[in-house]
């Protein structure tokens, strides 16, 4: 399973492609379950980068853990959660993240 991720050009926030736009949480991302869907996400990411919406576009591996979408690689887990210095800052401080913990 894979999802499309990037950084929003306007503020650098990590985002994931979801429902025709960019979500700030990986849990809302559109999941590619096959090569055709992965190719579709790559094309969407290339177009968004060309339109200066996002940068550092990547299709990444994810898994489902306890019903929640979770990136496989540590780098992507950190990008999904926010800064590692304070758990009270970033995405991990949001009410949704606290409910999942």
Beta strands, then each sheet from edge to edge (+ up, - down):
strand 1: 2-8
strand 2: 14-18
strand 3: 21-23
strand 4: 54-65
strand 5: 68-71
sheet 1: 3+ 2- 1+ 4- 5+
end
